[in-house]
Amino acid sequence: MRVIPFGILKNWLGSSAKTLELPEGASVGELLARVGEDAPAQALRGIAVSVNTEYATASRVLHEG
């Protein structure tokens, strides 16, 4: 999964796009959990996620492409 960080996520992931390995059918929530492994405990509370320019909820299933 290709992740392009913005805002505070740049501090944890760096400023360039990253590729993360996630299982088939992973959700946005699972992506956030993976990203949050190295983040402060409550740091992801206000994070918004966009999938292909649309805001996505934690339950949204991710697909390649």
N, CA and C of each residue as an Amber inpcrd file, in Angstrom:
protein
   195
   0.8450000  -1.1600000   0.0000000   0.0000000   0.0000000   0.0000000
   0.8990000   1.2330000   0.0000000   0.6250000   2.1590000  -0.8740000
   1.4100000   3.3950000  -0.9430000   0.7510000   4.4410000  -0.0510000
   1.5350000   5.0130000   0.8550000   1.0490000   6.0050000   1.8000000
   1.8190000   7.2940000   1.5840000   1.0860000   8.3920000   1.4150000
   1.7090000   9.7030000   1.2810000   1.3240000  10.5010000   2.5200000
   2.2900000  10.7430000   3.4180000   1.9690000  11.4190000   4.6760000
   1.8890000  12.9380000   4.5310000   0.9730000  13.5190000   5.2810000
   0.8240000  14.9660000   5.3790000   0.7610000  15.3370000   6.8470000
   0.9950000  16.5920000   7.1520000   0.8790000  17.0850000   8.5190000
   1.7770000  16.3480000   9.4900000   1.2340000  16.0000000  10.6350000
   1.9980000  15.3600000  11.7160000   2.5560000  13.9990000  11.3060000
   1.8910000  13.3270000  10.3750000   2.3890000  12.0190000   9.9430000
   3.7590000  12.1090000   9.2840000   4.1000000  13.2740000   8.7290000
   5.4300000  13.4540000   8.1530000   6.5140000  13.2950000   9.2160000
   6.1940000  13.6670000  10.4550000   7.1660000  13.5210000  11.5500000
   7.4770000  12.0550000  11.8210000   6.5090000  11.1790000  11.6770000
   6.6990000   9.7630000  11.9910000   7.1760000   8.9570000  10.7890000
   6.6500000   9.3030000   9.6150000   6.9510000   8.5010000   8.4290000
   7.9970000   9.1200000   7.5100000   8.2910000  10.3900000   7.7130000
   9.1660000  11.0920000   6.7900000   8.3180000  11.7840000   5.7370000
   8.9300000  12.6180000   4.9440000   8.1620000  13.4530000   4.0260000
   7.8560000  12.7990000   2.6860000   8.4630000  11.6730000   2.3930000
   8.1970000  11.0590000   1.0910000   7.2060000   9.9010000   1.2320000
   6.6740000   9.4830000   0.1060000   5.7230000   8.3660000   0.0920000
   6.3930000   7.0940000   0.6000000   5.6480000   6.2870000   1.3040000
   6.1280000   5.0140000   1.8420000   5.2560000   3.8850000   1.3160000
   5.8420000   2.7270000   1.2100000   5.0770000   1.5370000   0.8620000
   4.9810000   0.6580000   2.0930000   3.7640000   0.3250000   2.4920000
   3.5200000  -0.5360000   3.6510000   2.8750000  -1.8300000   3.1750000
   3.3240000  -2.9250000   3.7380000   2.7210000  -4.2260000   3.4270000
   1.5360000  -4.4420000   4.3660000   0.3820000  -4.6580000   3.7770000
  -0.8360000  -4.9430000   4.5380000  -1.4840000  -6.1830000   3.9340000
  -2.2020000  -6.9480000   4.7440000  -2.8740000  -8.1350000   4.2000000
  -4.0010000  -7.7490000   3.2440000  -4.3210000  -8.6430000   2.3450000
  -5.4390000  -8.4350000   1.4220000  -6.7080000  -8.1430000   2.2230000
  -7.4450000  -7.1330000   1.8220000  -8.6820000  -6.7900000   2.5010000
  -8.4980000  -5.9510000   3.7520000  -7.3000000  -5.4100000   3.9530000
  -7.0450000  -4.5610000   5.1240000  -7.8860000  -3.2890000   5.0440000
  -8.2200000  -2.7550000   6.2000000  -9.0400000  -1.5470000   6.2680000
  -8.1820000  -0.3330000   6.5880000  -8.7880000   0.8360000   6.4650000
  -8.1250000   2.0740000   6.8550000  -7.7290000   2.0020000   8.3280000
  -8.5760000   1.4130000   9.1600000  -8.2640000   1.2560000  10.5790000
  -7.0020000   0.4440000  10.8060000  -6.8420000  -0.6230000  10.0150000
  -5.6310000  -1.4440000  10.1190000  -4.4030000  -0.6720000   9.6460000
  -4.5740000   0.1260000   8.6140000  -3.4800000   0.9840000   8.1480000
  -3.0640000   1.9450000   9.2560000  -4.0370000   2.5800000   9.8920000
  -3.7220000   3.5110000  10.9840000  -3.0440000   2.8000000  12.1540000
  -3.4820000   1.5960000  12.4560000  -2.8420000   0.8350000  13.5350000
  -1.3790000   0.5680000  13.2010000  -1.0870000   0.2310000  11.9530000
   0.2880000  -0.0180000  11.5270000   1.1140000   1.2620000  11.6160000
   0.5690000   2.3580000  11.1250000   1.2580000   3.6470000  11.1800000
   1.4680000   4.0630000  12.6320000   0.4860000   3.7840000  13.4830000
   0.5380000   4.1960000  14.8780000   1.4500000   3.3810000  15.7670000
   2.0390000   2.3130000  15.2460000   2.9410000   1.4820000  16.0580000
   4.0930000   2.2890000  16.6440000   4.5670000   3.2810000  15.9200000
   5.6950000   4.0960000  16.3760000   5.2820000   5.4950000  16.8040000
   3.9850000   5.7250000  16.9100000   3.4790000   7.0510000  17.2620000
   3.1100000   7.1050000  18.7470000   3.0470000   8.3090000  19.3240000
   2.5630000   8.4510000  20.6920000   1.1530000   7.8730000  20.8350000
   0.8030000   7.4280000  22.0100000  -0.4200000   6.6660000  22.2860000
  -1.6880000   7.2210000  21.6340000  -1.9900000   8.4940000  21.8140000
  -3.2510000   9.0350000  21.2930000  -3.0430000   9.9270000  20.0680000
  -1.9340000   9.7750000  19.4130000  -1.5740000  10.6730000  18.3230000
  -2.4760000  10.5690000  17.1060000  -3.0900000   9.4360000  16.8730000
  -3.8740000   9.2510000  15.6510000  -5.3340000   9.6580000  15.7930000
  -5.7110000  10.1770000  16.9360000  -7.1120000  10.5540000  17.1640000
  -7.6770000  11.4820000  16.1050000  -6.9590000  12.5060000  15.7320000
  -7.4780000  13.5030000  14.8060000  -7.0120000  13.3210000  13.3790000
  -6.4490000  12.1740000  13.0580000  -5.9260000  11.9510000  11.7180000
  -7.0630000  11.6280000  10.7470000  -7.0940000  12.3390000   9.6290000
  -8.0380000  12.0480000   8.5590000  -7.2890000  11.2900000   7.4730000
  -7.9600000  10.3350000   6.8660000  -7.3560000   9.5330000   5.8090000
  -8.1370000   9.7560000   4.5250000  -7.4050000   9.9340000   3.4530000
  -8.0040000  10.0750000   2.1340000  -7.5450000   8.9060000   1.2750000
  -8.4830000   8.2860000   0.5870000  -8.1680000   7.2100000  -0.3440000
  -8.5560000   7.7120000  -1.7320000  -7.5600000   7.9030000  -2.5640000
  -7.7910000   8.4230000  -3.9180000  -8.6350000   9.6930000  -3.9030000
  -8.2390000  10.6420000  -3.0990000  -8.8260000  11.9880000  -2.9600000
 -10.1860000  12.0450000  -2.2820000 -10.6630000  10.9420000  -1.6880000
 -11.9160000  10.9430000  -0.9380000 -11.6420000  10.5530000   0.5040000
 -12.2280000  11.2990000   1.4500000 -12.0660000  10.9280000   2.8550000
 -12.6280000   9.5330000   3.0820000 -11.9530000   8.7800000   3.9360000
 -12.3510000   7.3950000   4.1770000 -12.4880000   7.1330000   5.6730000
 -13.4900000   6.3290000   6.0270000 -13.6760000   5.9250000   7.4220000
 -12.7640000   4.7550000   7.7360000 -12.6280000   4.4410000   9.0090000
 -11.7640000   3.3420000   9.4460000 -12.1980000   2.0020000   8.9000000
 -13.4580000   1.8390000   8.5590000 -13.9570000   0.5550000   8.0740000
 -13.7630000   0.3510000   6.5620000 -13.3290000   1.3850000   5.8840000
 -13.1570000   1.2620000   4.4250000 -12.0680000   0.2510000   4.0890000
 -12.3830000  -0.6700000   3.2120000 -11.4230000  -1.6970000   2.7930000
 -10.5370000  -1.1060000   1.7030000  -9.2470000  -1.3690000   1.8330000
  -8.2640000  -0.8550000   0.8870000  -7.9960000  -1.8710000  -0.2050000
  -7.7130000  -1.3790000  -1.4010000  -7.4050000  -2.2250000  -2.5510000
  -6.1800000  -1.6520000  -3.2530000  -5.4150000  -2.4990000  -3.9070000
  -4.2930000  -2.0150000  -4.6960000  -4.8080000  -1.0720000  -5.7660000
  -4.0210000  -0.0300000  -6.0330000  -4.3710000   0.9100000  -7.0910000
  -5.2110000   2.0360000  -6.5720000
